[in-house]
Amino acid sequence: MTQRSKAFFLNGGAGRVLCSIPAFEKHLEEYPEDDFIIVCEGGTDFFKGHPDLYPRVYDNWHKDLFRTHIQMRDIVTTEPYRIWEYYNQKCNLSQAFDININNKGIRDLPKPFLKLSRHEQLNGKFIVEEVKQVSGKEKVVVFQPFGRGSQPVGNFIIDEGGRSFEYQNVIAIIRKLQKKYAVIYMGEHQINFEAEGLQPVASPQGASLRDWAAIVAEADVFLGCDSVGQHLAYTAEKPAVVVVGATCKENISYPNEPKFEVLDMGEGARIYDPIRISMDEVTHRNNDGIMAMNGKIEDVIVESVTKQMNKYWKKKNEVIVLPNQQSCSTGSCGHPEHSQPSKLMPGVGEPADGSAIFMNPKDKASKNGKKGFAELITEESKK
């Protein structure tokens, strides 16, 4: 029987694309005879710069793609959510891709390789530095509270899939974070933070996902939900606090990663949602509102950010002069105290236009007498 090379079709959001990279690297290593290609139905951005995979990557609208590259190959549609080990919480997303593509079982994989250009890295550095200068705070948190399934409804943002923070909790958490840190909001939904009574919140508008990768890599701590930001933090080896609800931390996050703290709002209450397998209204109704928090839970999240900050933050000695500040020719190069912060880039430090956790049930109360996360969740569920 003739062994044909493969055309792997890859769909879904940016997080799925990023998590597929280690499996394709393994396939290239273990099946050198396979002259495979990757057809990206959701974009090729995260493959750009990869020395081995990008030459094999095509958008699905590539000119004459079928006759030139697909017709002589076997098509393989990748779908990690339909892997047994995934929907039984035995593996994470990258491992499910590896099983789907290479069929070698569950194994340890390297972090996804994402090569940023020098220009992208500098953009991230400049954005974070400008946020520091405008806010007057030297520690920066990137906060991505909303997942891909969220949508604005009136002056609220809701997520029927139970992956995102609730809008009122987002505002409260930012308010608490701003007591110590500068906050960069990562999200496509515009929020009028000024109308909510908050200090200026950086909201870079028009930033690409590669731009966000650079911003996350340059910031100090990432806080987020089940969405692409946490995968960017994992790739960049940045400390992170990830809050999950309707989805399982074993699948979509990295609970065993030393720099990650994963807080699970749904443990003990969640029913697994068979996304991309079947439509299950009962599951959706059960998981609806699973990410709603009270003030005590918000405090635990903020304390987790502080713990990560205290453990991993190191003062940077580099001097950064922003492109639109005084130049070296004025004699002030290298002395930012002689420069004034520039007019903020659109969306940075300015409000955008628009509308106004069960951890392990065995958690013990902390030594300082404060209640553990599981206890707070239990108390809330009894109300």
C-alpha positions in Angstrom: 0.0 0.0 0.0 1.4 3.4 -1.0 2.2 5.7 1.9 1.1 9.1 1.1 2.2 12.3 2.9 -0.4 14.1 5.0 -2.2 17.4 4.9 -3.1 18.2 8.5 -6.1 20.6 8.8 -5.9 22.8 11.9 -8.9 24.8 13.0 -10.1 26.7 16.1 -8.7 29.7 18.0 -5.2 30.9 18.6 -4.7 28.9 21.7 -5.4 25.7 19.9 -2.9 26.7 17.1 -0.2 27.5 19.6 -0.7 24.3 21.5 -0.5 22.2 18.3 3.1 23.3 17.7 4.9 20.7 19.9 3.0 17.8 18.3 3.9 19.0 14.8 7.6 19.3 15.9 7.4 15.7 17.1 5.9 14.6 13.9 8.7 16.2 11.9 11.3 14.5 14.1 9.7 11.1 14.2 8.4 10.8 10.6 11.0 12.4 8.4 9.7 10.6 5.4 6.3 12.4 5.7 6.4 15.5 3.5 3.4 16.9 5.4 1.7 20.3 5.2 -0.5 22.1 7.7 -3.6 23.9 6.5 -4.6 26.6 9.0 -8.3 27.4 8.9 -7.9 30.0 11.7 -4.7 31.8 10.7 -0.9 31.1 10.5 0.4 33.9 12.8 1.8 31.7 15.5 3.8 29.6 13.0 5.5 32.6 11.6 9.2 32.6 12.3 9.3 28.8 13.1 12.3 27.6 11.0 10.9 24.1 10.4 7.2 24.3 10.4 6.4 27.7 8.7 7.6 26.5 5.3 4.9 23.7 5.6 2.1 26.0 6.7 -0.7 27.3 4.4 -3.8 29.4 4.9 -6.9 27.6 3.6 -7.4 30.3 1.1 -3.9 29.9 -0.4 -4.0 30.1 -4.2 -4.5 26.8 -5.9 -4.0 25.0 -2.6 -6.0 21.9 -3.4 -4.4 21.0 -6.8 -0.9 22.1 -5.9 -0.5 20.7 -2.3 -3.5 18.7 -1.1 -4.7 16.4 -3.8 -1.7 14.1 -3.7 -1.8 13.9 0.1 -4.1 12.2 2.7 -6.2 14.7 4.6 -6.1 14.5 8.4 -8.5 16.7 10.4 -7.0 17.4 13.8 -9.5 17.5 16.7 -8.0 17.2 20.2 -11.3 17.5 21.9 -12.3 14.1 20.5 -9.3 12.3 22.0 -10.3 9.9 24.8 -7.5 11.0 27.1 -8.6 14.6 26.7 -12.3 14.2 27.4 -11.5 12.0 30.4 -9.0 14.6 31.8 -5.9 12.5 31.4 -4.0 15.0 29.2 -3.8 18.6 28.2 -4.4 20.3 24.9 -0.9 19.9 23.5 -0.8 16.2 24.5 -4.2 15.6 22.9 -2.8 17.1 19.6 0.2 14.8 19.9 -2.0 11.7 20.4 -4.2 12.8 17.4 -1.2 13.5 15.1 1.4 11.0 16.3 -0.5 8.3 18.2 2.3 7.8 20.8 0.1 8.1 23.9 0.5 10.6 26.7 4.1 12.0 27.0 5.9 15.1 28.1 6.3 17.7 25.5 8.3 20.9 25.1 6.7 24.3 25.4 5.4 25.7 22.2 8.1 27.5 20.2 7.0 31.1 19.3 9.6 33.3 17.7 9.0 37.0 18.0 10.7 39.5 15.8 13.0 42.1 17.3 10.4 44.7 16.3 7.6 42.8 18.1 9.7 42.4 21.2 10.5 46.1 21.3 6.9 47.0 20.9 6.0 44.9 23.9 8.8 46.5 25.9 7.8 50.0 25.0 4.1 49.4 25.8 4.9 48.0 29.2 7.4 50.8 29.9 4.9 53.5 29.0 2.3 51.9 31.2 4.8 52.0 34.1 5.6 55.6 33.5 2.0 56.7 33.2 0.8 54.7 36.2 3.8 55.5 38.4 4.0 51.7 39.3 6.9 49.5 38.5 5.0 46.1 38.6 2.6 45.3 35.7 -0.1 42.7 35.5 -1.7 41.7 32.2 -5.4 40.7 32.8 -7.4 38.7 30.2 -10.8 38.2 31.9 -12.8 37.2 28.8 -12.6 34.1 26.6 -13.5 33.7 23.0 -17.1 32.8 23.7 -17.9 36.0 25.6 -20.1 38.7 24.1 -21.4 42.1 25.2 -25.0 42.4 26.2 -26.1 45.9 27.1 -23.5 47.2 29.6 -22.4 43.7 30.6 -20.2 41.0 29.0 -21.4 37.4 29.4 -20.0 34.0 28.5 -22.6 31.3 28.3 -19.8 28.7 28.1 -18.7 29.5 31.7 -15.1 30.3 30.8 -14.9 34.0 31.5 -14.9 36.2 34.5 -18.2 38.0 35.3 -18.1 41.7 34.4 -18.7 43.0 37.9 -15.9 40.8 39.2 -13.5 42.1 36.5 -14.1 45.7 37.7 -13.7 44.8 41.4 -10.5 42.8 40.8 -8.9 45.6 38.7 -9.8 48.1 41.5 -8.0 45.8 44.0 -5.0 45.2 41.8 -4.5 48.9 41.1 -3.6 49.5 44.8 -0.2 47.9 44.0 0.1 47.3 40.3 -0.4 48.8 36.9 -2.9 46.8 34.9 -3.0 46.1 31.2 -6.4 44.9 30.0 -6.2 42.2 27.3 -9.5 41.9 25.6 -11.5 42.6 22.4 -14.4 44.1 24.3 -14.1 47.8 25.0 -14.8 48.9 28.6 -15.2 52.4 29.8 -13.0 52.0 32.9 -13.3 55.7 33.8 -17.1 55.4 34.0 -16.6 52.5 36.5 -14.5 54.8 38.7 -11.2 53.1 38.1 -7.8 54.6 37.7 -6.5 54.6 34.1 -6.3 51.1 32.7 -4.0 50.4 29.7 -6.0 48.9 26.8 -3.9 48.7 23.7 -6.2 48.8 20.8 -5.5 47.0 17.5 -2.8 44.9 19.0 -2.3 41.6 17.2 -1.9 38.3 19.0 1.8 38.4 18.3 1.9 41.9 19.9 0.1 40.5 22.9 2.7 37.7 23.1 5.4 40.3 23.4 3.4 42.3 26.0 2.8 39.2 28.1 6.4 38.3 27.9 7.5 41.7 29.1 4.9 42.1 31.9 5.5 40.7 35.4 2.5 38.5 36.0 -0.4 37.3 33.9 -3.9 36.9 35.2 -6.6 35.3 33.1 -9.1 32.6 32.2 -9.4 29.8 29.7 -8.1 31.7 26.7 -5.0 32.3 24.6 -3.3 34.6 27.1 -2.4 31.8 29.5 -0.8 29.8 26.7 1.3 32.9 25.8 2.4 33.1 29.4 3.3 29.4 29.5 5.3 29.8 26.3 7.1 32.8 27.6 7.7 31.1 31.1 5.9 34.0 32.8 4.3 33.6 36.3 0.5 33.3 35.9 -2.7 33.0 37.9 -5.4 31.2 35.8 -9.0 30.9 37.0 -11.1 28.2 35.3 -14.8 27.4 35.6 -16.7 25.2 33.1 -13.5 23.8 31.6 -11.1 21.4 33.3 -7.7 22.6 34.4 -6.1 19.3 33.4 -7.2 19.9 29.8 -6.8 23.6 29.2 -4.1 24.9 31.6 -0.9 23.9 33.3 -1.6 23.0 37.0 1.8 21.3 37.3 3.8 24.2 35.9 5.8 25.7 38.8 5.1 29.3 37.7 1.4 28.7 37.3 -1.3 28.8 40.0 -4.6 27.5 38.7 -7.7 28.3 40.7 -10.6 26.1 39.9 -14.1 27.6 40.3 -15.8 24.5 39.0 -14.3 21.6 40.8 -17.0 19.6 42.4 -19.8 21.5 40.6 -18.8 21.4 37.0 -20.1 18.9 34.4 -17.7 18.2 31.6 -18.9 20.1 28.5 -18.4 17.9 25.4 -17.4 20.8 23.1 -17.0 19.8 19.5 -18.5 16.4 20.3 -22.2 17.0 21.1 -24.5 19.8 22.0 -25.5 19.4 25.7 -28.1 21.8 27.0 -28.2 20.2 30.5 -24.4 20.7 30.8 -24.7 24.4 29.7 -27.4 25.1 32.3 -25.5 23.4 35.0 -22.3 25.3 34.3 -24.1 28.6 33.8 -22.7 31.2 36.3 -20.0 29.0 37.5 -17.4 31.8 37.4 -19.5 34.2 39.6 -17.5 35.3 42.6 -18.0 37.1 45.9 -15.6 39.6 47.4 -13.6 36.9 49.4 -12.9 35.0 46.2 -11.8 38.1 44.5 -9.4 38.7 47.4 -7.9 35.2 47.0 -7.3 35.9 43.3 -5.5 39.2 44.1 -3.5 37.5 46.8 -2.4 34.8 44.4 -1.2 37.5 42.0 0.7 39.1 44.9 2.2 35.7 45.8 3.4 35.2 42.2 4.7 38.8 42.1 6.6 38.4 45.4 8.1 35.1 44.3 9.2 35.9 40.8 9.5 39.7 40.3 12.9 41.1 39.9 13.8 44.7 39.4 15.1 45.4 35.9 18.1 47.6 35.6 17.7 48.5 32.0 16.9 52.1 31.0 14.2 52.4 28.4 13.6 55.6 26.5 10.4 55.6 24.6 10.6 56.4 20.8 8.6 59.7 21.3 10.5 60.9 24.3 13.6 63.1 24.1 16.4 61.7 22.0 20.0 61.2 22.8 20.9 64.3 20.9 19.2 66.4 23.6 21.6 65.1 26.2 18.9 63.2 28.1 19.5 59.8 26.6 19.5 57.2 29.3 17.9 59.5 31.9 14.1 59.0 31.8 13.8 61.4 34.7 14.5 64.2 32.3 11.8 63.0 30.0 8.0 63.4 30.3 5.7 60.5 29.4 4.4 60.9 25.9 0.9 61.3 24.9 -0.6 57.9 25.5 -0.9 55.6 22.6 -4.6 55.0 21.7 -6.1 52.9 24.4 -3.1 52.9 26.7 -3.9 54.5 30.0 -7.1 55.9 28.5 -10.6 54.4 28.8 -11.9 52.8 25.7 -15.1 53.9 24.2 -18.0 51.6 24.9 -20.4 50.4 27.6 -20.3 50.9 30.9 -12.7 28.6 42.7 -13.0 24.9 44.2 -9.4 24.2 44.5 -8.6 20.7 45.9 -11.3 20.1 48.5 -8.5 19.0 50.8 -7.2 22.6 50.9 -6.4 23.7 54.5 -6.8 27.1 55.9 -3.5 29.1 55.5 -1.2 29.6 58.4 -2.2 33.2 58.7 -5.7 32.2 59.6 -7.3 33.1 56.3 -9.7 30.6 54.7 -8.6 28.5 51.8 -10.1 28.8 48.3 -12.2 25.7 48.6 -13.7 26.9 51.9 -14.8 30.2 50.3 -16.4 28.4 47.4 -18.2 26.1 49.7 -19.5 29.0 51.8 -20.7 30.8 48.7 -22.6 27.7 47.4 -24.5 27.4 50.7 -26.0 30.8 50.4 
